[in-house]
Amino acid sequence: MAIEVRIPTILRTYTDGQKSVEGNGGTLAELIEDLETRHSGIRERLVDGGELRRFVNVYLNDEDVRFLDGISTKLSDGDNVTILPAVAGGSAAEDAAGAVGRRKGMR
């Protein structure tokens, strides 16, 4: 069963620079294990303690797997899996100004 996996730039060192790779598996966990056989080290970047790492977002056909069955999400031939690192940020000054604005009913 062929599944296309889109790889973010930060993880392409594990895939020899490839933007997408093919994998196999009936579940997301099996797919990650399959990827690990050809792209050593990628599993450690995605999984911790048998679950997806907190700051890794995985989408199955544009659906966030956290709202499906997480790492146990079932996969089908032809599915597309996208891996994205979570992005956080902003400045503390912006956050504080936003909080003050919300308290004063400005937003």
N, CA, C and O atoms as a MOPAC input file, in Angstrom:
PM7 MOZYME 1SCF
protein

 N      0.85200 1    -1.16000 1     0.00000 1
 C      0.00000 1     0.00000 1     0.00000 1
 C      0.90400 1     1.23200 1     0.00000 1
 O      1.67100 1     1.44200 1     0.94000 1
 N      0.81500 1     2.03500 1    -1.04300 1
 C      1.67500 1     3.21400 1    -1.18700 1
 C      0.99500 1     4.45000 1    -0.60800 1
 O     -0.14300 1     4.77700 1    -0.94400 1
 N      1.72100 1     5.11500 1     0.26500 1
 C      1.24300 1     6.33800 1     0.90500 1
 C      2.30400 1     7.41700 1     0.69100 1
 O      3.48300 1     7.20000 1     0.97400 1
 N      1.88200 1     8.57400 1     0.19300 1
 C      2.82100 1     9.68000 1     0.01400 1
 C      2.95500 1    10.41800 1     1.33900 1
 O      1.96300 1    10.76600 1     1.97900 1
 N      4.20500 1    10.64900 1     1.73700 1
 C      4.48700 1    11.37200 1     2.98200 1
 C      5.25900 1    12.63200 1     2.63000 1
 O      6.35900 1    12.55900 1     2.08100 1
 N      4.68700 1    13.78500 1     2.94600 1
 C      5.35300 1    15.06600 1     2.69600 1
 C      6.20700 1    15.40100 1     3.91500 1
 O      5.74400 1    15.37200 1     5.05600 1
 N      7.45300 1    15.71600 1     3.63800 1
 C      8.46400 1    15.91500 1     4.67600 1
 C      8.79800 1    17.40000 1     4.80500 1
 O      9.09000 1    18.05200 1     3.80200 1
 N      8.75900 1    17.95100 1     6.03300 1
 C      9.13000 1    19.36100 1     6.19700 1
 C     10.64000 1    19.54800 1     6.04000 1
 O     11.41900 1    18.61200 1     6.22200 1
 N     11.02300 1    20.74600 1     5.70800 1
 C     12.44500 1    21.05600 1     5.46700 1
 C     13.33100 1    20.58200 1     6.61000 1
 O     14.39800 1    20.01700 1     6.36900 1
 N     12.91000 1    20.80000 1     7.83600 1
 C     13.74700 1    20.46700 1     8.99700 1
 C     14.03200 1    18.96500 1     9.11600 1
 O     15.02000 1    18.57700 1     9.74000 1
 N     13.18300 1    18.11800 1     8.52800 1
 C     13.39800 1    16.66600 1     8.60300 1
 C     13.98200 1    16.06900 1     7.32700 1
 O     14.19200 1    14.85900 1     7.24900 1
 N     14.24000 1    16.89200 1     6.34800 1
 C     14.74600 1    16.37400 1     5.06700 1
 C     16.16500 1    15.84600 1     5.14900 1
 O     16.61700 1    15.15700 1     4.23400 1
 N     16.87400 1    16.15000 1     6.21600 1
 C     18.20500 1    15.54900 1     6.39400 1
 C     18.08900 1    14.03400 1     6.54800 1
 O     19.03800 1    13.30400 1     6.26500 1
 N     16.92200 1    13.56400 1     6.99700 1
 C     16.70300 1    12.12200 1     7.15000 1
 C     16.26900 1    11.46800 1     5.84900 1
 O     16.34400 1    10.24700 1     5.71400 1
 N     15.81200 1    12.27300 1     4.88100 1
 C     15.29800 1    11.72200 1     3.62000 1
 C     16.17400 1    12.12000 1     2.42700 1
 O     15.70500 1    12.14800 1     1.29000 1
 N     17.42500 1    12.42100 1     2.68900 1
 C     18.36900 1    12.82700 1     1.64000 1
 C     17.84100 1    14.01200 1     0.83400 1
 O     18.04600 1    14.09600 1    -0.37700 1
 N     17.16100 1    14.92200 1     1.52400 1
 C     16.67500 1    16.14100 1     0.89200 1
 C     15.35500 1    16.01000 1     0.15500 1
 O     14.85600 1    16.98600 1    -0.40400 1
 N     14.78700 1    14.81700 1     0.15000 1
 C     13.52900 1    14.61000 1    -0.57500 1
 C     12.36300 1    15.31600 1     0.12600 1
 O     12.22400 1    15.24600 1     1.34700 1
 N     11.52400 1    16.00200 1    -0.67300 1
 C     10.35100 1    16.70300 1    -0.14000 1
 C      9.21800 1    15.74100 1     0.20300 1
 O      8.40800 1    16.00800 1     1.09000 1
 N      9.17500 1    14.63900 1    -0.49900 1
 C      8.17300 1    13.62300 1    -0.19500 1
 C      8.77200 1    12.24500 1    -0.44800 1
 O      9.64600 1    12.06800 1    -1.29700 1
 N      8.28100 1    11.28600 1     0.30800 1
 C      8.73100 1     9.90500 1     0.18700 1
 C      7.49600 1     9.01200 1     0.21300 1
 O      6.42200 1     9.44000 1     0.63500 1
 N      7.65100 1     7.78800 1    -0.23300 1
 C      6.55800 1     6.82600 1    -0.15400 1
 C      6.79600 1     5.90600 1     1.01700 1
 O      7.93200 1     5.57200 1     1.35500 1
 N      5.69200 1     5.50200 1     1.63300 1
 C      5.76800 1     4.56500 1     2.73600 1
 C      4.59400 1     3.61300 1     2.68300 1
 O      3.68800 1     3.75400 1     1.86100 1
 N      4.62900 1     2.63800 1     3.58100 1
 C      3.58400 1     1.62300 1     3.66200 1
 C      3.18200 1     1.42100 1     5.11100 1
 O      3.98600 1     1.59800 1     6.02600 1
 N      1.92200 1     1.04800 1     5.30500 1
 C      1.44400 1     0.73000 1     6.64000 1
 C     -0.05800 1     0.86800 1     6.72300 1
 O     -0.66100 1     1.68300 1     6.02400 1
 N     -0.65700 1     0.06700 1     7.58100 1
 C     -2.09300 1     0.11400 1     7.78300 1
 C     -2.51900 1     1.17800 1     8.77200 1
 O     -3.68700 1     1.56700 1     8.81500 1
 N     -1.55500 1     1.65600 1     9.58100 1
 C     -1.81000 1     2.72900 1    10.54500 1
 C     -0.65900 1     3.73000 1    10.46000 1
 O      0.37500 1     3.45100 1     9.85200 1
 N     -0.84400 1     4.86900 1    11.06000 1
 C      0.23100 1     5.86200 1    11.08400 1
 C      1.45900 1     5.30200 1    11.79600 1
 O      2.58400 1     5.54300 1    11.35900 1
 N      1.26300 1     4.56600 1    12.87500 1
 C      2.39400 1     3.96300 1    13.59600 1
 C      3.18400 1     3.02600 1    12.68300 1
 O      4.41500 1     3.05100 1    12.68200 1
 N      2.48300 1     2.20600 1    11.91100 1
 C      3.15700 1     1.28400 1    10.98700 1
 C      3.87500 1     2.04700 1     9.88900 1
 O      4.96800 1     1.66000 1     9.47400 1
 N      3.26900 1     3.12600 1     9.41600 1
 C      3.92100 1     3.95000 1     8.39200 1
 C      5.22800 1     4.53300 1     8.93400 1
 O      6.24600 1     4.51800 1     8.24200 1
 N      5.20700 1     5.03700 1    10.14600 1
 C      6.41600 1     5.62500 1    10.74500 1
 C      7.49300 1     4.54900 1    10.89800 1
 O      8.67000 1     4.81200 1    10.65200 1
 N      7.09600 1     3.34600 1    11.30200 1
 C      8.06800 1     2.24800 1    11.41400 1
 C      8.66200 1     1.92000 1    10.04400 1
 O      9.86100 1     1.66600 1     9.92400 1
 N      7.81500 1     1.92800 1     9.01500 1
 C      8.29300 1     1.66600 1     7.66100 1
 C      9.27600 1     2.75000 1     7.20800 1
 O     10.31600 1     2.45000 1     6.62100 1
 N      8.93700 1     4.00600 1     7.48500 1
 C      9.84600 1     5.10700 1     7.12700 1
 C     11.18900 1     4.94900 1     7.82900 1
 O     12.23800 1     5.20700 1     7.23900 1
 N     11.15500 1     4.52900 1     9.07400 1
 C     12.39100 1     4.36200 1     9.85200 1
 C     13.32400 1     3.33800 1     9.20800 1
 O     14.54300 1     3.47100 1     9.31700 1
 N     12.77900 1     2.32000 1     8.54000 1
 C     13.63300 1     1.30200 1     7.91700 1
 C     14.45900 1     1.87400 1     6.77400 1
 O     15.53800 1     1.36300 1     6.47300 1
 N     13.95700 1     2.94100 1     6.12700 1
 C     14.66600 1     3.55700 1     5.00400 1
 C     15.25700 1     4.91800 1     5.31900 1
 O     16.12900 1     5.40600 1     4.60100 1
 N     14.78100 1     5.52500 1     6.38900 1
 C     15.22200 1     6.88000 1     6.76000 1
 C     15.52500 1     6.88700 1     8.25700 1
 O     14.79600 1     7.46800 1     9.06100 1
 N     16.60700 1     6.23200 1     8.59300 1
 C     16.98600 1     6.03400 1     9.98900 1
 C     17.04500 1     7.34600 1    10.77600 1
 O     17.66200 1     8.32200 1    10.34900 1
 N     16.38900 1     7.33900 1    11.93000 1
 C     16.39900 1     8.50200 1    12.81600 1
 C     15.13200 1     9.33300 1    12.75400 1
 O     14.88400 1    10.15400 1    13.63700 1
 N     14.32800 1     9.13000 1    11.71900 1
 C     13.12300 1     9.95900 1    11.56600 1
 C     12.07900 1     9.64700 1    12.64200 1
 O     11.38000 1    10.54500 1    13.10900 1
 N     11.97600 1     8.38200 1    13.03300 1
 C     10.99400 1     8.00000 1    14.05800 1
 C     11.21200 1     8.77100 1    15.35600 1
 O     10.26000 1     9.25800 1    15.96600 1
 N     12.45000 1     8.87700 1    15.76300 1
 C     12.77100 1     9.57600 1    17.01800 1
 C     12.32000 1    11.03600 1    16.98800 1
 O     11.98300 1    11.60500 1    18.02700 1
 N     12.31500 1    11.63100 1    15.81700 1
 C     11.88500 1    13.02800 1    15.66700 1
 C     10.36600 1    13.17500 1    15.67100 1
 O      9.84900 1    14.27200 1    15.87900 1
 N      9.64400 1    12.06500 1    15.44100 1
 C      8.19000 1    12.10800 1    15.33900 1
 C      7.45900 1    11.52600 1    16.54400 1
 O      6.36400 1    11.96900 1    16.89000 1
 N      8.07800 1    10.52300 1    17.18200 1
 C      7.39100 1     9.75200 1    18.21800 1
 C      8.18700 1     9.78100 1    19.51900 1
 O      9.41700 1     9.73000 1    19.52200 1
 N      7.44100 1     9.86600 1    20.63000 1
 C      8.04500 1     9.80500 1    21.96000 1
 C      7.09200 1     9.02400 1    22.85800 1
 O      5.93400 1     9.40600 1    23.02700 1
 N      7.57900 1     7.94200 1    23.42400 1
 C      6.74500 1     7.13900 1    24.31400 1
 C      5.53000 1     6.52800 1    23.62900 1
 O      4.48400 1     6.35400 1    24.25400 1
 N      5.66700 1     6.20200 1    22.35600 1
 C      4.58100 1     5.56400 1    21.63200 1
 C      3.51400 1     6.51000 1    21.11200 1
 O      2.53300 1     6.06100 1    20.51900 1
 N      3.68200 1     7.80000 1    21.31900 1
 C      2.72300 1     8.80000 1    20.83300 1
 C      3.46100 1     9.83700 1    19.99300 1
 O      4.68100 1     9.97600 1    20.08800 1
 N      2.71500 1    10.55600 1    19.17700 1
 C      3.33000 1    11.64100 1    18.41000 1
 C      3.88900 1    12.68500 1    19.36300 1
 O      3.28600 1    12.99500 1    20.39100 1
 N      5.03000 1    13.21300 1    19.01200 1
 C      5.60800 1    14.28900 1    19.81200 1
 C      4.65600 1    15.48400 1    19.82600 1
 O      3.92900 1    15.73200 1    18.86400 1
 N      4.67700 1    16.20000 1    20.91500 1
 C      3.76000 1    17.31100 1    21.13200 1
 C      3.87500 1    18.39600 1    20.06300 1
 O      2.86900 1    18.98100 1    19.66400 1
 N      5.08100 1    18.66400 1    19.60200 1
 C      5.29600 1    19.75300 1    18.66300 1
 C      5.43100 1    19.28900 1    17.21800 1
 O      6.06300 1    19.95300 1    16.39700 1
 N      4.83300 1    18.14900 1    16.91900 1
 C      4.78400 1    17.64400 1    15.55100 1
 C      3.31400 1    17.48900 1    15.17400 1
 O      2.55800 1    16.81700 1    15.87600 1
 N      2.91600 1    18.09900 1    14.08600 1
 C      1.55200 1    17.95800 1    13.58700 1
 C      1.57400 1    17.05100 1    12.37200 1
 O      2.40700 1    17.21000 1    11.47900 1
 N      0.66000 1    16.10500 1    12.34500 1
 C      0.56800 1    15.17000 1    11.22800 1
 C     -0.85900 1    15.23100 1    10.68000 1
 O     -1.83500 1    15.17300 1    11.42800 1
 N     -0.94900 1    15.34800 1     9.37700 1
 C     -2.24000 1    15.44700 1     8.70800 1
 C     -2.40600 1    14.28400 1     7.75200 1
 O     -1.49000 1    13.94400 1     7.00300 1
 N     -3.57700 1    13.68100 1     7.78100 1
 C     -3.94100 1    12.63000 1     6.84700 1
 C     -4.97200 1    13.22100 1     5.90900 1
 O     -6.09300 1    13.52100 1     6.31800 1
 N     -4.59300 1    13.38900 1     4.64700 1
 C     -5.50300 1    13.99200 1     3.66300 1
 C     -6.09600 1    15.29600 1     4.20700 1
 O     -7.30100 1    15.52700 1     4.10500 1
 N     -5.24600 1    16.14000 1     4.78100 1
 C     -5.60300 1    17.45400 1     5.32400 1
 C     -6.40400 1    17.42100 1     6.63000 1
 O     -6.89400 1    18.46200 1     7.06800 1
 N     -6.54600 1    16.25900 1     7.25900 1
 C     -7.20900 1    16.14800 1     8.56400 1
 C     -6.14100 1    15.90900 1     9.62600 1
 O     -5.30400 1    15.01800 1     9.48200 1
 N     -6.17200 1    16.70000 1    10.68400 1
 C     -5.22700 1    16.54700 1    11.79100 1
 C     -5.48000 1    15.20200 1    12.47400 1
 O     -6.58300 1    14.95600 1    12.96200 1
 N     -4.46700 1    14.33200 1    12.51300 1
 C     -4.65600 1    12.99100 1    13.08100 1
 C     -4.95500 1    13.03700 1    14.57400 1
 O     -5.47000 1    12.05900 1    15.11600 1
 N     -4.65300 1    14.13500 1    15.25600 1
 C     -4.98900 1    14.24100 1    16.68800 1
 C     -6.50300 1    14.21900 1    16.88500 1
 O     -6.98600 1    13.84600 1    17.95400 1
 N     -7.25600 1    14.61900 1    15.85100 1
 C     -8.71200 1    14.59200 1    15.93500 1
 C     -9.29300 1    13.32400 1    15.32400 1
 O    -10.51100 1    13.15100 1    15.27500 1
 N     -8.42300 1    12.44700 1    14.86300 1
 C     -8.82400 1    11.13400 1    14.36900 1
 C     -8.43800 1    10.13600 1    15.46300 1
 O     -8.97400 1    10.20400 1    16.56900 1
 N     -7.52900 1     9.22000 1    15.17700 1
 C     -7.09200 1     8.25200 1    16.18800 1
 C     -5.61500 1     8.38900 1    16.52200 1
 O     -4.98000 1     7.42900 1    16.95700 1
 N     -5.06600 1     9.59100 1    16.31600 1
 C     -3.65900 1     9.81600 1    16.64300 1
 C     -2.75000 1     8.87600 1    15.88400 1
 O     -2.92100 1     8.66200 1    14.68400 1
 N     -1.79400 1     8.32400 1    16.58200 1
 C     -0.81200 1     7.44800 1    15.93800 1
 C     -1.44100 1     6.12800 1    15.47000 1
 O     -0.84400 1     5.40100 1    14.67700 1
 N     -2.63800 1     5.82600 1    15.96200 1
 C     -3.35400 1     4.60500 1    15.56100 1
 C     -4.28600 1     4.84100 1    14.37400 1
 O     -5.02100 1     3.93500 1    13.98200 1
 N     -4.26800 1     6.04400 1    13.79600 1
 C     -5.12800 1     6.36700 1    12.65800 1
 C     -4.89800 1     5.38400 1    11.52300 1
 O     -3.75700 1     5.12500 1    11.14000 1
 N     -5.97100 1     4.84000 1    10.99100 1
 C     -5.88600 1     3.88500 1     9.88700 1
 C     -5.57200 1     4.61400 1     8.58300 1
 O     -6.04100 1     5.72700 1     8.34600 1
 N     -4.77400 1     3.96700 1     7.74900 1
 C     -4.36300 1     4.51700 1     6.46200 1
 C     -4.82800 1     3.60800 1     5.33200 1
 O     -5.03600 1     2.40900 1     5.52000 1
 N     -4.98500 1     4.20500 1     4.15600 1
 C     -5.38200 1     3.45000 1     2.96200 1
 C     -4.43300 1     3.76900 1     1.81900 1
 O     -3.77800 1     4.81100 1     1.80200 1
 N     -4.37600 1     2.86000 1     0.87900 1
 C     -3.55500 1     3.05900 1    -0.30800 1
 C     -3.94000 1     4.37500 1    -0.98100 1
 O     -5.12300 1     4.65700 1    -1.17300 1
 N     -2.94600 1     5.17300 1    -1.33400 1
 C     -3.19000 1     6.44900 1    -1.99600 1
 C     -3.36500 1     7.63200 1    -1.05700 1
 O     -3.50800 1     8.76700 1    -1.51400 1
 N     -3.35600 1     7.38400 1     0.25400 1
 C     -3.47200 1     8.49500 1     1.20800 1
 C     -2.25800 1     9.41100 1     1.12400 1
 O     -1.18200 1     9.01000 1     0.68000 1
 N     -2.45700 1    10.64200 1     1.56000 1
 C     -1.36400 1    11.61100 1     1.67600 1
 C     -1.20000 1    11.98100 1     3.13700 1
 O     -2.16100 1    12.35700 1     3.80700 1
 N      0.02300 1    11.87100 1     3.62300 1
 C      0.34800 1    12.23600 1     5.00000 1
 C      1.31500 1    13.41000 1     4.93900 1
 O      2.32200 1    13.37100 1     4.23200 1
 N      0.99000 1    14.45100 1     5.69200 1
 C      1.84800 1    15.63300 1     5.75100 1
 C      2.34000 1    15.79800 1     7.17500 1
 O      1.55400 1    15.78300 1     8.12300 1
 N      3.64900 1    15.95500 1     7.31700 1
 C      4.25800 1    16.18300 1     8.62900 1
 C      4.65900 1    17.64700 1     8.69400 1
 O      5.34700 1    18.15200 1     7.80700 1
 N      4.22800 1    18.31700 1     9.74100 1
 C      4.57500 1    19.72800 1     9.93100 1
 C      5.04000 1    19.95700 1    11.35800 1
 O      4.39500 1    19.50300 1    12.30300 1
 N      6.15300 1    20.65800 1    11.52200 1
 C      6.54100 1    21.02900 1    12.88400 1
 C      5.58900 1    22.12200 1    13.37200 1
 O      5.20200 1    23.00400 1    12.60600 1
 N      5.21800 1    22.05600 1    14.63900 1
 C      4.37500 1    23.10600 1    15.21000 1
 C      5.17800 1    24.39200 1    15.27600 1
 O      6.37500 1    24.37800 1    15.56200 1
 N      4.51000 1    25.49600 1    15.00900 1
 C      5.16500 1    26.79800 1    15.03700 1
 C      4.57100 1    27.61800 1    16.17400 1
 O      3.35200 1    27.72600 1    16.30600 1
 N      5.43100 1    28.18400 1    16.98000 1
 C      4.98600 1    29.04300 1    18.07700 1
 C      5.85500 1    30.28200 1    18.05500 1
 O      6.95900 1    30.27300 1    17.51000 1
 N      5.35900 1    31.32200 1    18.63700 1
 C      6.19500 1    32.51500 1    18.67200 1
 C      5.39200 1    33.75600 1    18.91200 1
 O      4.29100 1    33.71200 1    19.46000 1
 N      5.95200 1    34.86000 1    18.49800 1
 C      5.37200 1    36.15800 1    18.80100 1
 C      6.22800 1    36.80900 1    19.86300 1
 O      7.06300 1    36.15400 1    20.48700 1
 N      6.02600 1    38.06800 1    20.06500 1
 C      6.83200 1    38.73300 1    21.08900 1
 C      6.03000 1    38.87500 1    22.36300 1
 O      4.80100 1    38.93300 1    22.32900 1
 N      6.71900 1    38.93000 1    23.47800 1
 C      6.06300 1    39.10500 1    24.77200 1
 C      5.32000 1    40.42800 1    24.81000 1
 O      4.24900 1    40.51100 1    25.41000 1
 N      5.86500 1    41.46800 1    24.18200 1
 C      5.20900 1    42.78200 1    24.17300 1
 C      3.88000 1    42.69600 1    23.42000 1
 O      2.88400 1    43.27900 1    23.84900 1
 N      3.86400 1    41.97400 1    22.30200 1
 C      2.62900 1    41.78800 1    21.54300 1
 C      1.59800 1    41.04000 1    22.36200 1
 O      0.42500 1    41.41200 1    22.39000 1
 N      2.03900 1    39.97900 1    23.03200 1
 C      1.12900 1    39.18600 1    23.84900 1
 C      0.53300 1    40.02600 1    24.96700 1
 O     -0.66700 1    39.94700 1    25.22900 1
 N      1.35100 1    40.82000 1    25.62300 1
 C      0.87000 1    41.65500 1    26.72000 1
 C     -0.10500 1    42.71100 1    26.20600 1
 O     -1.13200 1    42.96100 1    26.83700 1
 N      0.20300 1    43.32500 1    25.07800 1
 C     -0.67900 1    44.35100 1    24.51500 1
 C     -2.01800 1    43.73800 1    24.11300 1
 O     -3.06700 1    44.35300 1    24.30600 1
 N     -1.98400 1    42.54700 1    23.56300 1
 C     -3.21600 1    41.87100 1    23.18100 1
 C     -4.06900 1    41.55500 1    24.39100 1
 O     -5.28900 1    41.71300 1    24.34900 1
 N     -3.44000 1    41.10900 1    25.47100 1
 C     -4.17100 1    40.79400 1    26.69300 1
 C     -4.81100 1    42.03700 1    27.27100 1
 O     -5.96500 1    41.99000 1    27.69800 1
 N     -4.08900 1    43.15100 1    27.29600 1
 C     -4.63900 1    44.41400 1    27.81500 1
 C     -5.80200 1    44.85900 1    26.93400 1
 O     -6.84000 1    45.27600 1    27.44700 1
 N     -5.63900 1    44.77300 1    25.61600 1
 C     -6.70000 1    45.16800 1    24.69900 1
 C     -7.95800 1    44.34100 1    24.90200 1
 O     -9.06700 1    44.87100 1    24.83200 1
 N     -7.79700 1    43.03100 1    25.15400 1
 C     -8.95900 1    42.16900 1    25.37400 1
 C     -9.66900 1    42.54700 1    26.67800 1
 O    -10.89800 1    42.54700 1    26.73800 1
 N     -8.90400 1    42.86600 1    27.71200 1
 C     -9.51600 1    43.24500 1    29.00100 1
 C    -10.30300 1    44.54400 1    28.87800 1
 O    -11.30400 1    44.73200 1    29.56900 1
 N     -9.86100 1    45.42800 1    28.01200 1
 C    -10.53200 1    46.72300 1    27.85000 1
 C    -11.60100 1    46.66400 1    26.76900 1
 O    -12.19900 1    47.68600 1    26.43200 1
 N    -11.84900 1    45.46900 1    26.22000 1
 C    -12.87300 1    45.32400 1    25.19900 1
 C    -12.46900 1    45.87100 1    23.84900 1
 O    -13.32900 1    46.21600 1    23.03900 1
 N    -11.15600 1    45.95800 1    23.59000 1
 C    -10.65700 1    46.53700 1    22.33500 1
 C    -10.64200 1    45.51600 1    21.20800 1
 O    -10.49400 1    45.89100 1    20.04500 1
 N    -10.78900 1    44.25700 1    21.51800 1
 C    -10.73700 1    43.23500 1    20.46100 1
 C    -12.02500 1    42.52300 1    20.36200 1
 O    -12.17300 1    41.62800 1    19.52900 1

